[in-house]
Amino acid sequence: MNTSFFGELLNSITEQGRTLLDTRLGRSGEVPLEDLCQAILSGRGEASGVALAGEVLSSYKQLDGPQKLAFFQALRDHFGANLEVVRETVAALTQQPDDPLLLRRLHSASEPRRQELIRRLNLAPGGTKALVAMRSDLLDHLRTSPDLIEVDRDFEHLFSSWFNRGFLVMKRIDWQTPANILEKIIKYEAVHEIDGWEDLRRRIGLEDRRLYAFFHPALVDDLLIFVEVALTREIPGAIAPILTEERAEITAEVANTAVFYSISNCQKGLRGISFGNFLIKQVVEELRRELPSLKTFVTLSPVPGFSRWLSGALKDEASPASSLLTPEMAAHLQEQDWPQDLDAAKQLEAVLPNLCAHYLTREKHRNTRPLDPVARFHIGNGARLERVNWQGDLSVNGLSQAHGLMVNYLYDLKYIERNHESYAANGTVAVSSAVAKLAKAVPEAKQLTSAS
């Protein structure tokens, strides 16, 4: 049996169910969307349930922005937990605390009804893909309607189960991969833009380049996440030599370093569902089996929040940034061509790497985890912040988000688990002695202890 068989089966069930719907509800297109959702939860028949789910998803797709917002508000207001039953069951449990039937009843009543609705919508042909797109819309509305957060948490809770590691399939993408997948690689690349087919060929069609992606059986011919890898003889400090057309290709056998230089999430609706940590670790194992000569596994990563943090810090006269970065230096950073000004670049080189090391290791998100999202990802995976690279990315985007700085996170296989456990338990950021020294030069900051 395969996915096409099940797809045909679901379509058959749906067609049968539409006949039942016409009998039960009249023309379903005339029934309000919320009523269709209520009918899904009250029904028991498989055929009519699948057909209803298909009608809901099809009708939702036709809504405009305000109508979609109203739909999410209805999910929030009318499809929550049954609070009356919850209260009754809690009261009964105080009298019979060991009754397993009451415990199951409490669990069932406390679950928001919209979770069961989402499960049943998933039964429709193409339901998973439609629900991922629906959550993407929901995330857009969260910016102006944060009271929808509970609805989003229900989507995230279910997606974390549906897209767990056991369902994911890793594939290497190469020049023989079907064109529709290659087109999506170009579209989804989020870190270093791919400039057409020839640029893509240089990233996947040469011996010293690799690209791996995760797929899910419910999202046929679409990707979840992919990582681009360069095989090199040393740890790189800049992205331009990796992406340039003029570089000299090497054979995979002479490479000793695998560089993860771009990781792109492809599905906005799956934000918050962790794939990257599994992908990187699986790619490391795959490369070790294929190329035993590889000894070093490292990233070449952007620092997307550094410029924004520095701009805010400079407004505070008491901040470490204000004490290191003079008004003259700050003025240089406002000039787009400052890297071509040798004097300005020399002044900035003396302080920006230090401030970046400080930002990555001491500035915390909610006082617990690194403020920078890329740092949170790699440090949380057990990597070590190995090096801060001056003028690592002089593209417009690189200068805008990190004043040209890039960093290396080292995946040292001997210490990954130890680093991960230390970070999970205490928020400890594993750093090399070189990065610790950079951060130590920033005043009014706690001293760092170098990690192994």
N, C-alpha and C positions, 0 to 999 in steps of 0.2 A: 504494500500500500504506500502511496505517496501523497504529497500535499495537493496535487492536482485532483486526485481521486476524492479527497475529503472536500475540496472546494466544489467539485461537481455535486457531491452529495448535499452539501449545505445549500447550494443553489436550488437543487431539487426540492429540498424541504421548504425553502423560502417560497417557491412558487406555489406549493401546496398550501402553505400557510396564508398566502395572500387571499386565496379563495375563502378561507375561514374568517379572515379579517373583514372581508366585505359583508359577511353574514353577521358577525358580532358587532362591528362598529360602524357599518355603512362605509362610505368611501373614506379610507383612512387619511387621505390628504386633506380632508375637511375637519379632522379632529385636532384640537389643540395639542401641541407637542407635549406639554406637561401631562395631559390626560393619557396620551400614548405611553408615557413613562410609567404612570400609575397602573395602566393596564398590563404592562410587562410584569410588574411586581405582583399583581394579583392573579395572573394567569399561571397555569400549570402545563398546558400543552406545548410540546416541543416545536411543532410546526408553526403554530401561531406565534409562539415566543420568538422564534428566529425571524419570522416575517415582520413582527412588530419592531424588533431591534433594527432590522434593515430600514424600515420606514422612519424610525427616529433618526438614524444616522444620515439618511438621505435628506430628510427635512431639515436637520440641523445645518447641513452643508449649504443650504440655500439661504440661510439667515444672514443679515448684515450685522455689522459690529454691535449696534445697540440691542438688536434682538438676541444676539449671542450672550451679551451681558445679562439680559433679562432671564435667559435660560439658566445661566450659572447662578443667578440670584435665587431662582426657583429651586435649584438643587440644594442651595444653602438653607432656604427657609422651610421647604416642604419635604425634604428627603433625608432628614437627620435621624438621630437615634430616637427610639420610642421612650421618651423620658418617663411617661406614666408607668409603663411596664417596668422600667429600671427601678423606679422608686418602690413599686410594689414588691419586686423581687428582692431588693436590698432589705426591705423590712422583713420579708419572710426568712431571709438568710440569717438575720440576727437571732431568729428563733431556732433555725435548723442550719447551723453553719457548715455542717458536713454533708449536706444533701447534694449529690452530684447532679441531679436533675435541675435544681435551682441554680447551680453554678453554670450549667450549660444555657439555661434560660437567660441568665444575666449576661452572659457573653453574647448571645444572639441579640438581645434587646439593646445592648449598648453599642453595637456596631451600627453606624449610620446606614440608613436604607439605600443611600446613593452608592455605597460600595457594591451591594447586590445588584443594583441597577447597572453599574458599569460592567460587572461580570456578565450579565445577561446581554448587554449590548455587544459584548465581545464575541457572542455566538454568531452574529451576522457575518456573511461573507465579507472579508476585508475589514472586519470589526477592529482588530488590533491597530491596524494602520490608521483607521478613522479616529480611534480614541487617542492615539499619539498626536494626531493633528488637532484634535479637540483640546488637549491639554496645552498645546502650543498657543492656541487662542486664549485659554485661561490665563496663562502666564503673562500675556500682553495686558489683560484686564487687571491683573494683580497690582500693577503699577499705580493705578488710580482707584482701585477697589480692594484694598488690603484685607477687608472683611471676608473676602472669598478664600482666605488661606486654608480654612478647614476643608473646603472642597478640593483644593489642590493637594492637601495632605492625603486625602483618600485616593486620588489618582496615583500619587507617588508611592503610597503603601502597596497598592496592587501591582504597579509596574515593577517595583523592586522584586516581587515574586515572579512575575511573568518573564522578566528579563534577567533572571539570575544566571550565574556563570554556567550552570548545567545545560542551559538551552543555547548557549552561544557557540558559534562555529568560527574558528579562525582560518582565514585563507590568505595565501600570498597573492598579491596583485602584480601581474606582469604584463608584457606586451601582448600576450595571447588571451588575456581576460576579455570577455565580451565588451563591445564598445559602449553599451548603455551604462555599465559599471564604471568604465574609464571616464565617461562624461561626468558622472556624479563625483568622481574623485576631483576633477577640475573644479566643479561647482562648490563642493563642500570644503576644500582646503581653506583653513581659517587663519593660518599663521603666516605662511609665505606663499603668496598668490602664485598659481600656476598659469603661465602665459601661453596657453594653447598646447597643441598636441606635441610639438617638438620639445617644449619644456617638460611635459609629462614624460616623454620618452627618456629624457636624461635622468629622470627620477626613478623610473621603474624598469627601463630596458637595458641598463648597463650592468656589468658584472659587479661593480662595487656599490650598487644601490639596491635597496629592498623597500617594499611597502607591504604591510600586513593590515588586514581589516577583520573586524568582527561582524558576523551576520547573524540574523535570527530567523528561524523558519517561518514566522508569521509575517515578516516584512520581506516578501519575495523580491529579489533583485534590487534591494536597497541596503545601505550600509548603516551600521550603528556608530562606528568609530574607526579611525585608521591612524597608523603611525608610519612615518617615513624614516628610513635608516640609511646612513652613509657609513661605508666601511673605509677606515682610514688607518694611517700608520701612527697617529698621535691624537691627543685630545685637542680639538679645534677651539679657537678663541673667537672666531668670526663666522658669520653665515655666508658672506659673499663668496669665499673660495669653494664652498660646498655647492652653491647654486650656479656658479658661473659656467658659461658655455666653453670657455677656454681651458678648463682644468684638464689635467692629465689623468686618464682612467688608470686604475691599478687592478691587478687580479685579486680576486677575493682571498686567495690563499696567502698572500703576503700581508694582508691587513691584520692588525692586532687589536683594533679598537672599533666598536660598534657605537655609532653616534645617533641617538634619537633626536632628530632636529625639528620635527613637527608632529604634533598630535592634534587631530581634528575630530570633534564630536559632530555627528551628522544630523542628529534628530533633536531639534529644540524641545520637542515635547517630552523628551526623556532626560531633561536637565535634572541633576541631583541623583540620577541612577548611575552608580559607579561601574564603568567598564575599563577605564584606562589602566588601573592598577593590574587587573588580570591580563590585559593585552600585553603590557610591557613585560611582565614576568614570563608569559608564555612565549613571547618573541625571543627573550633571552635564552630560554631553554631550546627553542628551535634553532637559533643561531649557533649555540654551543654544540649541538649535535651535528649540524652541517659543517661548521668551521671550527675545529678544535684550536686553531691558532688564535682565536679571539680571546683576549685576556681582560680587556677593559670594556665596560659597558657604561656609557655616560650620555647625558643629554647636552644639547646646546639650546638653552631655553631663554625666552623673553622674560622681561620683568614688567608685566603690564601695568602694575599700579605705582611704579616708582615715581614717575613725573608728577602724577596727581598728588601723591603723598608729599613730595618735596615742595610742591607749590603751596600746599596747606601749611606745612611746617614753617616755611619762611615767613608766614604771617604772624607767627608766634615768636616774639623776641627771646623767649626763654628756651626755645627748642635747640637741640644740638645742631640742627641744620643752620640756624641763624648765626651760630658762633663760628661755623666753619666756612660757610659760603658768603663771601662779601657781596655787597650790592653790585659791584662791578662784575663779579662772576655771574650773579643772577641775571644781570642785564645781557651778558653774552648768551645765556641760554635762550633768550627770547629771539635771538637772531638765527634764522634758518641755516645760514652758511657758517656757523661758528666752527665746525670741524676744519674748515679751510683756513681759519685764522690760527696760525701756529702758536702765538702767544696766549690767546684765549684758551686753546686746547690744552696747553701745558699747565695753565693755572687750574683748569677744571679737572684735569687728570689727577691732580694732587689731592682732590677732596671727594669727587663724585663716587669713586669705587668704595671709599670708606663709608660714605653715607648710604650707599646701596647695601653694603654688608650690614650696617646698622638696621636699615629698613627691613631686610629679609630675616634677621635673626631676633630683633628686639621689639619691633612694632607689631602688636598683636591684634587679631580680630577677636573682639569680645573678651580681651584680656587672656585668651587661652591659646590661640593658634596664630601662625604667621598671617600678617595682614594681606600679603600677596597671594592670590589664588593659585598661581603656578607653584609657588613654594609650598603651600598647603598640600597640594596634590603629591608632589615628589617626596617631600619630607615625610608625609603620611604613608607613603609606600615603603619607606625604609631607606631612601636614598640619602646621601650626604651632600651638603652644599660644599662643593669642591673649590670653585674658583669664580671670581668676578672678572669679566673680560671687558677691558676698555675698548670702545669703538667696535663692539662686536656686530652691531647692525646699524649702518648709517643710512638705511632707507628712510623715507618720510615717516612710516609707521614706527620704525625703531627709534628714531629721534623723538617722536611725539610721546611714546609711552614710557621710554626709559632713558632718554638722552643718549641713545646709542649703546647702552650697556647690555650685555647678555651674560648669562651665568651657566656654569656646568654643574649638574647634579650627578654624582657618581653612584652607580648601583654596584656596590662592593658585595659580592655574593656571600662573603663570610660574615657580614655585619647587617645585612638587610633586616633580618628578623629582630635582632637586638635593637636596632635603631627604631624600627616600627613600634616595638613594645614600649620603648622608652618614651616615644612621642605620644602614643596612645594613653599611657599612664600619667605622664607629667607634662606633656607639651614640649619636651626637650627637642631642640633643633640640632641635629647632628651637623657639625661644621668641621672643615679642615683647619689645620693650624694657620694656613695662609689667610683664610677668611676671618678666623678669630682675631688675627693680628690687625686686619683692616678695621674691623668693628671696634677694637680696643682703642683705636686712635680717635674715636668719636667721644667727646667729653660727656660727662653727666650720664653715663650709661653703665649698666652692670657689666662686670667682666665676664667673658665667655670662657668656658672650658672646652678645649679642643677635643673633638671626638676621634675615635680611631678610624 
